[in-house]
Amino acid sequence: MAQPIGSPTVGGNAIGGNAVEIRGLAKRFDTDEALAPFDADIAAGRLTGLVGPDGAGKTTLLRLLAALLKPTAGTARVAGHDVAAEPTQVRLVTGYMPQRFGLYEDLSVLENLRLYARLRGLRGKELTETFERLLRFTRLEPFTGRLAGRLSGGMKQKLGLACALMARPEVLLLDEPSVGVDPVSRQDLWRMVDELTGEGMAVLWSTAYLDEAERCDTVLLLNDGRVEYHGPPAELTQRLAGRSFRLTGEAEDRRRLLAEALDLPTVRDGVIQGASVRVVLTEGSDRASVDELAHGHGSVVEPAEARFEDAFVDLLGGGPGGHSAIAEKMEAVTLDAEMVVECRHLTKRFGDFTATDDATFQVRKGEIFGLLGPNGAGKSTTFKMLCGLLRPTAGEALVAGHDLRHAPGQAKLQLGYMAQKFSLYGLLSVRQNLEFFSGVYGLEGGLRKRRIREMVETFELGRFLDASPDLLPLGFKQRLALACSLMHRPPVLFLDEPTSGVDPLTRREFWTHINGLVRKGVTVLVTTHFMDEAEYCDRVALMYRSRIIALDAPDALKASAASAETPDPTMEEAFIALVEAADRRVGEEAA
């Protein structure tokens, strides 16, 4: 009988106890303390979330536990083996999935699995049985011949997980496995991890999605290399009891309401949630000032259930505030057209494959329009056509009144584009990238120098000016990319997953800039897999299998997905429900 996918075969002493024991573990790189000394135990058969801001030390910790780095001080024992004294044994009992896609994109799914099997020493019948089990477990059986580079984001992560599980590890180390993965694929990852922990495996899951951390048995929260909290997520969330509120009602400008709320000394954090604004009060504050602000905007204040993300931001000192220095320096947009972006039956085919099929929508001036959908739904293809980077097979695309087929140059000068994958030049320094993009957008002389200086100051890039963008922490890479797209003060901004992989504090900073720009009349189109970010949008188009299957305000989409089982769905639950409903319609039509 085949053994379950996660049944440990090496060591044996981890089951039922601690799979990882950490005592005084620390790591220093030259003068930089990446990880301060700390103690922790990670239980077998449990899911432990690893969270913290960019640069907190999460990846360093995972690499130490995988015996890829040696500690500067202290010890860590993984399934009974010391990471410093027994690195080979540690590697035999761990599976490690790095943050960046570590597979070979020019090899097929099956070829990647074979390569990892050889590295793990699997042969003959054992190899065949392992492949069958992993392909069934990850649901990759129909895709064994596809090149890894042509997989969707979710399928790449499943393949990475399969390779990490090749030797049935006792401890599985996952470094942000769900970055860039849509909610439907994330459900699959959760299903797989639930099975693994149920079979006794210890899983340490680093994540930027704090709703994921909320589902973990315990969380380890790092900040500046130090452990700020270690325990059940509910215990940290409980600290905010009575401090979370929603401002609901008829607020004419929820972005202005949020900015003013964040200016109040009694408010620790705040976000937009559909048509309402969600705030967290500082400890010991009363809600009188929030009530007064809400009343002035025609809103009412009602208690809201605290979330783990609220507690995370509170523990780290609160959000970045509600005002954008870039937006405040920008003149109001004066475009004549009310409809700034228009898609008319937009279609793109690559041979026999249709990536975008008959997309039609309009985006008003000063609107945030979201494109959501599973990996491979056609979002990025649609974006690239609207930016003039891809020529449509059929249909029309207009930006600021310019038809991209006949006047692509004029249209491109009206927009800023931040690509899904970091698209700056690694051979140039940060300073040179800023200079290059300012030149591309036609900035010269004193104006060019002034804009570069503004971007450096606003996004705190000064200490990185001579570094390659490739060496920057992810949050600063994204800041640089946003700075380059804003250099010429575009009236239209295209953001393709702008905050993928960055921590909640950096996401709040990005949305502070976006909200500020929209209040100046900038029109924003954004794709995202963070469903909380979709709440910031005025309207959302949900793409699936290359077509738009729903288009409405976030609250309306949630209402349309409500059911007796889920009367008040989250945006993620609505996303999944709408995709499943589309699948049912296709099945009924086929029948």
Beta strands, then each sheet from edge to edge (+ up, - down):
strand 1: 18-29
strand 2: 32-43
strand 3: 47-51
strand 4: 73-78
strand 5: 81-82
strand 6: 94-97
strand 7: 171-175
strand 8: 202-206
strand 9: 218-223
strand 10: 226-231
strand 11: 244-249
strand 12: 267-273
strand 13: 276-281
strand 14: 299-303
strand 15: 339-350
strand 16: 353-364
strand 17: 368-372
strand 18: 394-399
strand 19: 402-403
strand 20: 415-418
strand 21: 492-496
strand 22: 523-527
strand 23: 539-544
strand 24: 547-552
sheet 1: 2+ 1- 4+ 5-
sheet 2: 6+ 7+ 8+ 3+ 9+ 10-
sheet 3: 12+ 13- 11+ 14-
sheet 4: 16+ 15- 18+ 19-
sheet 5: 20+ 21+ 22+ 17+ 23+ 24-
end
